[in-house]
Amino acid sequence: METYSFMREFADSWMLLVLTLFFVGVVVWAFRPGSGKEHSDTANIPFRHEDQPAGTEDGATCHKEART
């Protein structure tokens, strides 16, 4: 059997099953109970430091200055 024919048959059967199960697993993981807090926390990242950017309490203009 040629390599191309073997790979095509494998992709049509088993790989389709593997990728379908992977997709279902990702959807179940994303919508699992208790993940709402994690998703809302991630969604609010841009609004954490409304007064000033993070790490610039002393007026530093870059990360290197903020660390020293």
N, C-alpha and C positions, 0 to 999 in steps of 0.2 A: 504494500500500500504506500502510496506517495505521502510525503510529509504534509503537503497542502490538504489532501483529502482527509488525512487523519486529524489535523488541526481543525478543519472545518466541521467534521462530525463531532469532535470533542466540544467545540464552541456551541454547536447547535443543541447539544444535549446536556452534558454535565456542567459546563461553564454557565449556561443559562440558569440552571438550578442553583449553583453557588452564588451567582450575582443576585438572584432573586432573594435568596435567604439572607444575604448581606444587606440588601435594601430593607427588607422587613425588620431585620435586627436594628438597623440605624433608626428607623421610624419608631420602633418600640422603645429604644433607648432615649430618643428625644422627647417622647411623650410619656415617659414613665412617671409614676406618682412621686411627688416630691421634687421634681426637677423645675417646677415653676419658680422657686426662689432663685435658683442658679441662673435661669434665663432672664428673670427681671433684673438681677444684679448685673449681669453682663450688658443688658440693654441700657442701663443707667450709667455706664462708665463715662460717657462724655459730660455728664452733669455732676460728677463728684466734686470738682473744684471750681465752683462758680465764681468765687472772688478773684482767684489768681491761679495760674498754672501750677501744677504740682512741682515741688522742689525749688520754688523761687521765693521762699519766705524773706530772704535778705536782698532781693533785687538782682540776683544773678541772672545772666543772660544765656547761659548754656549749662549743660549738665556738669561739665568739669568745674566750673565756678561754683555751682551749687554744692558739690561734694567737699570743697576745701573750706 
